[in-house]
Amino acid sequence: MSTQSIVLSIGGMGCAGCVAAVEKALLATPGVERVVVDLPTGHATVEGGETAALVAAVEAAGYTAQPL
């Protein structure tokens, strides 16, 4: 069974520290297996997890998130 990939547009990231904070928040979300955050595009690709929980995790870390 393959894991669903979810792409999120992340707002408020400006540096590598921001990328690390978003990655940490997403990886702590139940069901998440893999996270790739791309600073230049402002996108995060997440394998596993539920969209609402991912958005909530990013927002709790101080950033904005919207599914693409």
PDB file with one MODEL, atoms N, CA, C and O in Angstrom:
MODEL        1
ATOM      1  N   MET A   1       0.844  -1.174   0.000  1.00  0.00           N
ATOM      2  CA  MET A   1       0.000   0.000   0.000  1.00  0.00           C
ATOM      3  C   MET A   1       0.892   1.241   0.000  1.00  0.00           C
ATOM      4  O   MET A   1       1.811   1.348   0.812  1.00  0.00           O
ATOM      5  N   SER A   2       0.621   2.176  -0.910  1.00  0.00           N
ATOM      6  CA  SER A   2       1.441   3.381  -0.998  1.00  0.00           C
ATOM      7  C   SER A   2       0.902   4.447  -0.052  1.00  0.00           C
ATOM      8  O   SER A   2      -0.285   4.490   0.270  1.00  0.00           O
ATOM      9  N   THR A   3       1.819   5.300   0.376  1.00  0.00           N
ATOM     10  CA  THR A   3       1.472   6.390   1.267  1.00  0.00           C
ATOM     11  C   THR A   3       1.073   7.602   0.446  1.00  0.00           C
ATOM     12  O   THR A   3       1.702   7.909  -0.567  1.00  0.00           O
ATOM     13  N   GLN A   4       0.043   8.282   0.875  1.00  0.00           N
ATOM     14  CA  GLN A   4      -0.438   9.474   0.192  1.00  0.00           C
ATOM     15  C   GLN A   4       0.543  10.626   0.388  1.00  0.00           C
ATOM     16  O   GLN A   4       1.029  10.849   1.496  1.00  0.00           O
ATOM     17  N   SER A   5       0.832  11.356  -0.685  1.00  0.00           N
ATOM     18  CA  SER A   5       1.654  12.566  -0.586  1.00  0.00           C
ATOM     19  C   SER A   5       0.744  13.774  -0.592  1.00  0.00           C
ATOM     20  O   SER A   5      -0.197  13.862  -1.381  1.00  0.00           O
ATOM     21  N   ILE A   6       1.041  14.704   0.301  1.00  0.00           N
ATOM     22  CA  ILE A   6       0.280  15.945   0.403  1.00  0.00           C
ATOM     23  C   ILE A   6       1.272  17.087   0.221  1.00  0.00           C
ATOM     24  O   ILE A   6       2.327  17.109   0.856  1.00  0.00           O
ATOM     25  N   VAL A   7       0.931  18.034  -0.646  1.00  0.00           N
ATOM     26  CA  VAL A   7       1.784  19.200  -0.857  1.00  0.00           C
ATOM     27  C   VAL A   7       1.102  20.402  -0.213  1.00  0.00           C
ATOM     28  O   VAL A   7      -0.073  20.679  -0.456  1.00  0.00           O
ATOM     29  N   LEU A   8       1.867  21.105   0.609  1.00  0.00           N
ATOM     30  CA  LEU A   8       1.371  22.291   1.294  1.00  0.00           C
ATOM     31  C   LEU A   8       2.160  23.512   0.849  1.00  0.00           C
ATOM     32  O   LEU A   8       3.371  23.432   0.644  1.00  0.00           O
ATOM     33  N   SER A   9       1.486  24.628   0.701  1.00  0.00           N
ATOM     34  CA  SER A   9       2.144  25.908   0.502  1.00  0.00           C
ATOM     35  C   SER A   9       2.358  26.495   1.889  1.00  0.00           C
ATOM     36  O   SER A   9       1.404  26.676   2.645  1.00  0.00           O
ATOM     37  N   ILE A  10       3.615  26.792   2.225  1.00  0.00           N
ATOM     38  CA  ILE A  10       3.954  27.280   3.560  1.00  0.00           C
ATOM     39  C   ILE A  10       4.289  28.760   3.467  1.00  0.00           C
ATOM     40  O   ILE A  10       5.103  29.165   2.637  1.00  0.00           O
ATOM     41  N   GLY A  11       3.671  29.558   4.304  1.00  0.00           N
ATOM     42  CA  GLY A  11       3.945  30.987   4.342  1.00  0.00           C
ATOM     43  C   GLY A  11       4.737  31.369   5.576  1.00  0.00           C
ATOM     44  O   GLY A  11       4.553  30.796   6.650  1.00  0.00           O
ATOM     45  N   GLY A  12       5.626  32.347   5.412  1.00  0.00           N
ATOM     46  CA  GLY A  12       6.367  32.864   6.551  1.00  0.00           C
ATOM     47  C   GLY A  12       7.766  32.313   6.705  1.00  0.00           C
ATOM     48  O   GLY A  12       8.477  32.701   7.631  1.00  0.00           O
ATOM     49  N   MET A  13       8.185  31.411   5.816  1.00  0.00           N
ATOM     50  CA  MET A  13       9.545  30.869   5.907  1.00  0.00           C
ATOM     51  C   MET A  13      10.515  31.826   5.229  1.00  0.00           C
ATOM     52  O   MET A  13      10.245  32.328   4.138  1.00  0.00           O
ATOM     53  N   GLY A  14      11.651  32.077   5.885  1.00  0.00           N
ATOM     54  CA  GLY A  14      12.631  32.962   5.292  1.00  0.00           C
ATOM     55  C   GLY A  14      14.065  32.490   5.382  1.00  0.00           C
ATOM     56  O   GLY A  14      14.967  33.121   4.831  1.00  0.00           O
ATOM     57  N   CYS A  15      14.287  31.369   6.082  1.00  0.00           N
ATOM     58  CA  CYS A  15      15.662  30.907   6.263  1.00  0.00           C
ATOM     59  C   CYS A  15      15.680  29.400   6.537  1.00  0.00           C
ATOM     60  O   CYS A  15      14.636  28.759   6.655  1.00  0.00           O
ATOM     61  N   ALA A  16      16.878  28.865   6.633  1.00  0.00           N
ATOM     62  CA  ALA A  16      17.028  27.435   6.896  1.00  0.00           C
ATOM     63  C   ALA A  16      16.459  27.052   8.261  1.00  0.00           C
ATOM     64  O   ALA A  16      15.975  25.934   8.440  1.00  0.00           O
ATOM     65  N   GLY A  17      16.513  27.965   9.213  1.00  0.00           N
ATOM     66  CA  GLY A  17      15.934  27.700  10.529  1.00  0.00           C
ATOM     67  C   GLY A  17      14.425  27.521  10.451  1.00  0.00           C
ATOM     68  O   GLY A  17      13.847  26.693  11.156  1.00  0.00           O
ATOM     69  N   CYS A  18      13.794  28.310   9.583  1.00  0.00           N
ATOM     70  CA  CYS A  18      12.350  28.179   9.367  1.00  0.00           C
ATOM     71  C   CYS A  18      12.029  26.814   8.762  1.00  0.00           C
ATOM     72  O   CYS A  18      11.077  26.148   9.170  1.00  0.00           O
ATOM     73  N   VAL A  19      12.835  26.411   7.789  1.00  0.00           N
ATOM     74  CA  VAL A  19      12.641  25.105   7.154  1.00  0.00           C
ATOM     75  C   VAL A  19      12.739  24.006   8.204  1.00  0.00           C
ATOM     76  O   VAL A  19      11.911  23.095   8.228  1.00  0.00           O
ATOM     77  N   ALA A  20      13.735  24.084   9.063  1.00  0.00           N
ATOM     78  CA  ALA A  20      13.921  23.075  10.109  1.00  0.00           C
ATOM     79  C   ALA A  20      12.733  23.048  11.066  1.00  0.00           C
ATOM     80  O   ALA A  20      12.296  21.975  11.484  1.00  0.00           O
ATOM     81  N   ALA A  21      12.210  24.223  11.415  1.00  0.00           N
ATOM     82  CA  ALA A  21      11.068  24.281  12.333  1.00  0.00           C
ATOM     83  C   ALA A  21       9.823  23.652  11.707  1.00  0.00           C
ATOM     84  O   ALA A  21       9.079  22.938  12.378  1.00  0.00           O
ATOM     85  N   VAL A  22       9.601  23.922  10.418  1.00  0.00           N
ATOM     86  CA  VAL A  22       8.444  23.351   9.728  1.00  0.00           C
ATOM     87  C   VAL A  22       8.607  21.835   9.598  1.00  0.00           C
ATOM     88  O   VAL A  22       7.656  21.085   9.823  1.00  0.00           O
ATOM     89  N   GLU A  23       9.808  21.386   9.236  1.00  0.00           N
ATOM     90  CA  GLU A  23      10.069  19.945   9.134  1.00  0.00           C
ATOM     91  C   GLU A  23       9.812  19.253  10.472  1.00  0.00           C
ATOM     92  O   GLU A  23       9.169  18.204  10.524  1.00  0.00           O
ATOM     93  N   LYS A  24      10.316  19.844  11.541  1.00  0.00           N
ATOM     94  CA  LYS A  24      10.147  19.249  12.875  1.00  0.00           C
ATOM     95  C   LYS A  24       8.668  19.146  13.246  1.00  0.00           C
ATOM     96  O   LYS A  24       8.218  18.123  13.761  1.00  0.00           O
ATOM     97  N   ALA A  25       7.919  20.215  12.979  1.00  0.00           N
ATOM     98  CA  ALA A  25       6.493  20.217  13.303  1.00  0.00           C
ATOM     99  C   ALA A  25       5.749  19.148  12.512  1.00  0.00           C
ATOM    100  O   ALA A  25       4.899  18.442  13.055  1.00  0.00           O
ATOM    101  N   LEU A  26       6.072  19.033  11.227  1.00  0.00           N
ATOM    102  CA  LEU A  26       5.382  18.051  10.384  1.00  0.00           C
ATOM    103  C   LEU A  26       5.764  16.626  10.763  1.00  0.00           C
ATOM    104  O   LEU A  26       4.907  15.743  10.797  1.00  0.00           O
ATOM    105  N   LEU A  27       7.039  16.395  11.047  1.00  0.00           N
ATOM    106  CA  LEU A  27       7.480  15.040  11.415  1.00  0.00           C
ATOM    107  C   LEU A  27       6.879  14.582  12.747  1.00  0.00           C
ATOM    108  O   LEU A  27       6.761  13.382  12.993  1.00  0.00           O
ATOM    109  N   ALA A  28       6.502  15.528  13.599  1.00  0.00           N
ATOM    110  CA  ALA A  28       5.891  15.180  14.885  1.00  0.00           C
ATOM    111  C   ALA A  28       4.412  14.854  14.748  1.00  0.00           C
ATOM    112  O   ALA A  28       3.783  14.428  15.717  1.00  0.00           O
ATOM    113  N   THR A  29       3.848  15.047  13.562  1.00  0.00           N
ATOM    114  CA  THR A  29       2.431  14.785  13.327  1.00  0.00           C
ATOM    115  C   THR A  29       2.199  13.292  13.125  1.00  0.00           C
ATOM    116  O   THR A  29       2.919  12.664  12.349  1.00  0.00           O
ATOM    117  N   PRO A  30       1.211  12.707  13.803  1.00  0.00           N
ATOM    118  CA  PRO A  30       0.951  11.270  13.665  1.00  0.00           C
ATOM    119  C   PRO A  30       0.730  10.843  12.213  1.00  0.00           C
ATOM    120  O   PRO A  30       0.007  11.497  11.461  1.00  0.00           O
ATOM    121  N   GLY A  31       1.362   9.745  11.840  1.00  0.00           N
ATOM    122  CA  GLY A  31       1.194   9.178  10.511  1.00  0.00           C
ATOM    123  C   GLY A  31       2.191   9.666   9.478  1.00  0.00           C
ATOM    124  O   GLY A  31       2.280   9.097   8.390  1.00  0.00           O
ATOM    125  N   VAL A  32       2.944  10.716   9.798  1.00  0.00           N
ATOM    126  CA  VAL A  32       3.898  11.267   8.831  1.00  0.00           C
ATOM    127  C   VAL A  32       5.139  10.382   8.773  1.00  0.00           C
ATOM    128  O   VAL A  32       5.729  10.043   9.798  1.00  0.00           O
ATOM    129  N   GLU A  33       5.518  10.019   7.558  1.00  0.00           N
ATOM    130  CA  GLU A  33       6.674   9.156   7.342  1.00  0.00           C
ATOM    131  C   GLU A  33       7.866   9.911   6.771  1.00  0.00           C
ATOM    132  O   GLU A  33       9.013   9.570   7.061  1.00  0.00           O
ATOM    133  N   ARG A  34       7.604  10.944   5.955  1.00  0.00           N
ATOM    134  CA  ARG A  34       8.685  11.657   5.292  1.00  0.00           C
ATOM    135  C   ARG A  34       8.223  13.074   4.991  1.00  0.00           C
ATOM    136  O   ARG A  34       7.064  13.310   4.650  1.00  0.00           O
ATOM    137  N   VAL A  35       9.173  14.032   5.128  1.00  0.00           N
ATOM    138  CA  VAL A  35       8.872  15.438   4.858  1.00  0.00           C
ATOM    139  C   VAL A  35      10.018  16.040   4.046  1.00  0.00           C
ATOM    140  O   VAL A  35      11.190  15.841   4.366  1.00  0.00           O
ATOM    141  N   VAL A  36       9.667  16.775   2.995  1.00  0.00           N
ATOM    142  CA  VAL A  36      10.647  17.551   2.240  1.00  0.00           C
ATOM    143  C   VAL A  36      10.116  18.969   2.148  1.00  0.00           C
ATOM    144  O   VAL A  36       9.050  19.207   1.581  1.00  0.00           O
ATOM    145  N   VAL A  37      10.872  19.920   2.714  1.00  0.00           N
ATOM    146  CA  VAL A  37      10.473  21.328   2.677  1.00  0.00           C
ATOM    147  C   VAL A  37      11.437  22.065   1.749  1.00  0.00           C
ATOM    148  O   VAL A  37      12.654  21.982   1.912  1.00  0.00           O
ATOM    149  N   ASP A  38      10.884  22.782   0.778  1.00  0.00           N
ATOM    150  CA  ASP A  38      11.679  23.513  -0.200  1.00  0.00           C
ATOM    151  C   ASP A  38      11.507  25.013   0.044  1.00  0.00           C
ATOM    152  O   ASP A  38      10.441  25.573  -0.211  1.00  0.00           O
ATOM    153  N   LEU A  39      12.557  25.649   0.535  1.00  0.00           N
ATOM    154  CA  LEU A  39      12.488  27.071   0.871  1.00  0.00           C
ATOM    155  C   LEU A  39      12.212  27.962  -0.350  1.00  0.00           C
ATOM    156  O   LEU A  39      11.353  28.840  -0.265  1.00  0.00           O
ATOM    157  N   PRO A  40      12.908  27.769  -1.484  1.00  0.00           N
ATOM    158  CA  PRO A  40      12.661  28.668  -2.624  1.00  0.00           C
ATOM    159  C   PRO A  40      11.210  28.651  -3.136  1.00  0.00           C
ATOM    160  O   PRO A  40      10.679  29.693  -3.520  1.00  0.00           O
ATOM    161  N   THR A  41      10.579  27.487  -3.142  1.00  0.00           N
ATOM    162  CA  THR A  41       9.195  27.422  -3.631  1.00  0.00           C
ATOM    163  C   THR A  41       8.185  27.658  -2.518  1.00  0.00           C
ATOM    164  O   THR A  41       7.035  28.006  -2.783  1.00  0.00           O
ATOM    165  N   GLY A  42       8.614  27.468  -1.263  1.00  0.00           N
ATOM    166  CA  GLY A  42       7.695  27.606  -0.137  1.00  0.00           C
ATOM    167  C   GLY A  42       6.741  26.435  -0.009  1.00  0.00           C
ATOM    168  O   GLY A  42       5.659  26.569   0.562  1.00  0.00           O
ATOM    169  N   HIS A  43       7.141  25.281  -0.543  1.00  0.00           N
ATOM    170  CA  HIS A  43       6.283  24.106  -0.514  1.00  0.00           C
ATOM    171  C   HIS A  43       6.863  23.024   0.401  1.00  0.00           C
ATOM    172  O   HIS A  43       8.078  22.880   0.537  1.00  0.00           O
ATOM    173  N   ALA A  44       5.964  22.279   1.012  1.00  0.00           N
ATOM    174  CA  ALA A  44       6.342  21.103   1.796  1.00  0.00           C
ATOM    175  C   ALA A  44       5.609  19.908   1.210  1.00  0.00           C
ATOM    176  O   ALA A  44       4.392  19.945   1.028  1.00  0.00           O
ATOM    177  N   THR A  45       6.350  18.853   0.917  1.00  0.00           N
ATOM    178  CA  THR A  45       5.752  17.608   0.455  1.00  0.00           C
ATOM    179  C   THR A  45       5.831  16.618   1.600  1.00  0.00           C
ATOM    180  O   THR A  45       6.908  16.352   2.135  1.00  0.00           O
ATOM    181  N   VAL A  46       4.685  16.078   1.971  1.00  0.00           N
ATOM    182  CA  VAL A  46       4.587  15.227   3.147  1.00  0.00           C
ATOM    183  C   VAL A  46       4.005  13.876   2.744  1.00  0.00           C
ATOM    184  O   VAL A  46       2.981  13.806   2.063  1.00  0.00           O
ATOM    185  N   GLU A  47       4.661  12.819   3.167  1.00  0.00           N
ATOM    186  CA  GLU A  47       4.125  11.476   2.952  1.00  0.00           C
ATOM    187  C   GLU A  47       3.500  11.015   4.253  1.00  0.00           C
ATOM    188  O   GLU A  47       4.177  10.893   5.273  1.00  0.00           O
ATOM    189  N   GLY A  48       2.199  10.759   4.206  1.00  0.00           N
ATOM    190  CA  GLY A  48       1.464  10.308   5.382  1.00  0.00           C
ATOM    191  C   GLY A  48       0.801  11.474   6.093  1.00  0.00           C
ATOM    192  O   GLY A  48       1.013  12.638   5.755  1.00  0.00           O
ATOM    193  N   GLY A  49       0.008  11.137   7.071  1.00  0.00           N
ATOM    194  CA  GLY A  49      -0.689  12.158   7.846  1.00  0.00           C
ATOM    195  C   GLY A  49      -1.960  12.630   7.164  1.00  0.00           C
ATOM    196  O   GLY A  49      -2.241  12.279   6.017  1.00  0.00           O
ATOM    197  N   GLU A  50      -2.713  13.425   7.887  1.00  0.00           N
ATOM    198  CA  GLU A  50      -3.958  13.984   7.374  1.00  0.00           C
ATOM    199  C   GLU A  50      -3.782  15.478   7.179  1.00  0.00           C
ATOM    200  O   GLU A  50      -3.127  16.148   7.977  1.00  0.00           O
ATOM    201  N   THR A  51      -4.368  15.990   6.118  1.00  0.00           N
ATOM    202  CA  THR A  51      -4.172  17.393   5.738  1.00  0.00           C
ATOM    203  C   THR A  51      -4.478  18.353   6.880  1.00  0.00           C
ATOM    204  O   THR A  51      -3.678  19.247   7.157  1.00  0.00           O
ATOM    205  N   ALA A  52      -5.597  18.194   7.537  1.00  0.00           N
ATOM    206  CA  ALA A  52      -5.979  19.125   8.611  1.00  0.00           C
ATOM    207  C   ALA A  52      -4.953  19.114   9.745  1.00  0.00           C
ATOM    208  O   ALA A  52      -4.626  20.165  10.296  1.00  0.00           O
ATOM    209  N   ALA A  53      -4.448  17.940  10.090  1.00  0.00           N
ATOM    210  CA  ALA A  53      -3.452  17.835  11.158  1.00  0.00           C
ATOM    211  C   ALA A  53      -2.125  18.467  10.739  1.00  0.00           C
ATOM    212  O   ALA A  53      -1.440  19.081  11.557  1.00  0.00           O
ATOM    213  N   LEU A  54      -1.767  18.317   9.469  1.00  0.00           N
ATOM    214  CA  LEU A  54      -0.528  18.911   8.964  1.00  0.00           C
ATOM    215  C   LEU A  54      -0.608  20.428   8.994  1.00  0.00           C
ATOM    216  O   LEU A  54       0.329  21.097   9.430  1.00  0.00           O
ATOM    217  N   VAL A  55      -1.726  20.969   8.529  1.00  0.00           N
ATOM    218  CA  VAL A  55      -1.926  22.423   8.538  1.00  0.00           C
ATOM    219  C   VAL A  55      -1.878  22.936   9.973  1.00  0.00           C
ATOM    220  O   VAL A  55      -1.239  23.952  10.243  1.00  0.00           O
ATOM    221  N   ALA A  56      -2.539  22.252  10.885  1.00  0.00           N
ATOM    222  CA  ALA A  56      -2.548  22.666  12.293  1.00  0.00           C
ATOM    223  C   ALA A  56      -1.145  22.648  12.886  1.00  0.00           C
ATOM    224  O   ALA A  56      -0.792  23.539  13.659  1.00  0.00           O
ATOM    225  N   ALA A  57      -0.341  21.648  12.537  1.00  0.00           N
ATOM    226  CA  ALA A  57       1.025  21.544  13.060  1.00  0.00           C
ATOM    227  C   ALA A  57       1.888  22.708  12.576  1.00  0.00           C
ATOM    228  O   ALA A  57       2.652  23.284  13.349  1.00  0.00           O
ATOM    229  N   VAL A  58       1.764  23.047  11.305  1.00  0.00           N
ATOM    230  CA  VAL A  58       2.539  24.157  10.745  1.00  0.00           C
ATOM    231  C   VAL A  58       2.101  25.467  11.386  1.00  0.00           C
ATOM    232  O   VAL A  58       2.939  26.299  11.736  1.00  0.00           O
ATOM    233  N   GLU A  59       0.801  25.655  11.540  1.00  0.00           N
ATOM    234  CA  GLU A  59       0.300  26.891  12.148  1.00  0.00           C
ATOM    235  C   GLU A  59       0.715  26.999  13.614  1.00  0.00           C
ATOM    236  O   GLU A  59       0.988  28.098  14.098  1.00  0.00           O
ATOM    237  N   ALA A  60       0.765  25.874  14.326  1.00  0.00           N
ATOM    238  CA  ALA A  60       1.202  25.889  15.718  1.00  0.00           C
ATOM    239  C   ALA A  60       2.681  26.261  15.822  1.00  0.00           C
ATOM    240  O   ALA A  60       3.123  26.771  16.851  1.00  0.00           O
ATOM    241  N   ALA A  61       3.448  26.004  14.755  1.00  0.00           N
ATOM    242  CA  ALA A  61       4.856  26.355  14.731  1.00  0.00           C
ATOM    243  C   ALA A  61       5.079  27.816  14.334  1.00  0.00           C
ATOM    244  O   ALA A  61       6.212  28.298  14.336  1.00  0.00           O
ATOM    245  N   GLY A  62       3.994  28.517  13.994  1.00  0.00           N
ATOM    246  CA  GLY A  62       4.100  29.938  13.708  1.00  0.00           C
ATOM    247  C   GLY A  62       4.107  30.317  12.237  1.00  0.00           C
ATOM    248  O   GLY A  62       4.452  31.448  11.893  1.00  0.00           O
ATOM    249  N   TYR A  63       3.735  29.397  11.372  1.00  0.00           N
ATOM    250  CA  TYR A  63       3.720  29.646   9.934  1.00  0.00           C
ATOM    251  C   TYR A  63       2.307  29.424   9.406  1.00  0.00           C
ATOM    252  O   TYR A  63       1.435  28.963  10.143  1.00  0.00           O
ATOM    253  N   THR A  64       2.077  29.745   8.147  1.00  0.00           N
ATOM    254  CA  THR A  64       0.780  29.469   7.543  1.00  0.00           C
ATOM    255  C   THR A  64       0.936  28.286   6.595  1.00  0.00           C
ATOM    256  O   THR A  64       2.023  28.040   6.071  1.00  0.00           O
ATOM    257  N   ALA A  65      -0.149  27.559   6.378  1.00  0.00           N
ATOM    258  CA  ALA A  65      -0.117  26.404   5.483  1.00  0.00           C
ATOM    259  C   ALA A  65      -1.443  26.292   4.756  1.00  0.00           C
ATOM    260  O   ALA A  65      -2.515  26.527   5.315  1.00  0.00           O
ATOM    261  N   GLN A  66      -1.330  25.923   3.492  1.00  0.00           N
ATOM    262  CA  GLN A  66      -2.526  25.724   2.677  1.00  0.00           C
ATOM    263  C   GLN A  66      -2.247  24.557   1.721  1.00  0.00           C
ATOM    264  O   GLN A  66      -1.209  24.540   1.060  1.00  0.00           O
ATOM    265  N   PRO A  67      -3.157  23.589   1.644  1.00  0.00           N
ATOM    266  CA  PRO A  67      -2.944  22.484   0.713  1.00  0.00           C
ATOM    267  C   PRO A  67      -2.998  22.970  -0.730  1.00  0.00           C
ATOM    268  O   PRO A  67      -3.768  23.869  -1.069  1.00  0.00           O
ATOM    269  N   LEU A  68      -2.175  22.367  -1.565  1.00  0.00           N
ATOM    270  CA  LEU A  68      -2.181  22.689  -2.996  1.00  0.00           C
ATOM    271  C   LEU A  68      -2.951  21.659  -3.761  1.00  0.00           C
ATOM    272  O   LEU A  68      -3.069  21.758  -4.983  1.00  0.00           O
TER     273      LEU A  68
ENDMDL
END
